[in-house]
């Protein structure tokens, strides 16, 4: 292309490329300038917040000692729990916490001898955060303030609140809300637990069944006291007492919340929508009658689904509402145990309602696991037989040693790293002892388990769960590998999130659905100890699974006549279990099978 004067111009491609390069430079400069402004703004906020904290703490230092406390709190005083402050047209929220501190120098409130005046000095902690900014964490400062003279004698008591998780470990940073309804106005304390899960409220006004306590934390369940009422006349955890010159201890259990994805399906795996159920946990707020902490009626949507978010760890039971269907089985078998912090899929397999039916659950008496391949025969006015579905693969003995590729000999496995002992005691797995101490870690890889077909893996469990505390946290962990070939080029071992960087632990046993649909399985067991004088010990490992929509260890006899039947359950390696069963309406029985000696 020629232009005036015979000079060449820029092509369209050159113009576009130049514009793109200019845009990249412009965006980079804009991003850099934005970052500088953001840093300057955050620094300005921190300067303002620091000034606010110094001003407020200086005000507190000039107050009389008896006035330093929260309005209607413990200790009581003239300070507000929260306060809005404006600086340079920016709104800030100031939160103040005041605690009585019991110092060991003159004894403790729960010591021997007992300190009858344990409010030795006060801790004042203030935090400030911009109310309308993107600030994530508040800025905090604290100070200790002591009385000019010795602390005065008190007729008050002391309230110690302990918060722990499902493993009995203290929960740090749990929010504790306390209201004493015996005082007008009510005494209110809002504080958090220390690193050991304790909040010790020193010099607390006395009260009988008047201290209402609620414990919570973001991402965790909550626990609380419940006052007696007409609907709950016998609460399990009533409000606390505080007695003069005495320590009252009360404990609460919270842990990470999980979720339940509920599905109502038929025996062909198709969804059944619009079905009503009741789901309730085993934890109760009151007895006689039982008042369950969670008790909800619900109806599945058109796709046969209902999601329970933010659910507390518990053992849940399910009841069908209405008379259109019967529960012919569940995956996994009821009751449903929800582990803290995990998501659990749950399927209810439904059949058209029969006036009289028998639902049979078959379990191993020792482990409580569902039993597969058990022949269940019913004889009477109506007769029939079913075989329970696939249930689990299990290994309880490793004394045969390594070198076995396929799981044929139940006491052998594929390989180990030489750091485990499989014969002390015989059959159990421990770390190897060298020179009077145990090795720090070791692992074992199993032989290949043939599950018969592509199955849906559910949970990985092992025994015993309790290990010596000296071995540390999670001294036994696992990974799984699956394949549709019995001789894959490699076995890729993964944890619960389907990556090689995670491990199944005692509180993380749900198997990722991405591992389902495979016929062959191996596991790796990893043992470790934090103290070489102690070792963890493994006696059993099991993987539960189901095939298609067949519930594990369960059979269902529909369309029966009411009456007495003979029920017989036979399985290889177990003692036969038989006896009479009365069928009237929808009857359910659980058969616990004992292994043959």
Secondary structure, 3 states (H helix, E strand, C coil): CCCHHHCCCCCHHHHHHHHHHHHHHHHHHHHHHHHHHHHHHHHHHHHHHHHHHHHHHHHHHCCCHHHCCECCCCCECCECCEEEEEECCEEEEEEEEEEEECCHHHCCCCCCCCCCCCCCEEEEEEEEEECCCCCCCCEEEEEEEECCCCCCCCCCEEEEEEEECCCCCECCCCEEEEEECCCCCCEEEEEECCCCCEEEEEEECCEEEEEEEEEECCCECCEECCCCCCCCCCECCCCEEECCCCEEEEEEECCECEEEEEEEECCCCCECCCCEEEEECCCEEECCCCEECCEEEEECCCCCEEEEEEECCEEEEEEECCCCEEEEEEECCCCEEECCCCEEEEEEEEEECCCCEEEEEEEECCCCCECCCCEEEEECCCCEEEECCCCEEEECCCCCECCCCECCCCCECCEECCCEEEECCEEEEEECEECCEECCEEEEECCEEEEEEEEEEEEEEEECCCCCHHHCCCCEEEEEEEECCCCCCCCCCECCCCCCCCCEECCECECCHHHCCEEEEEEEEEEECCCCCCCCEECEEEEEEEECCECCCEEEECCCCCEEEEEEEECCCECCEEEEEEECCEEEEEEEECECC
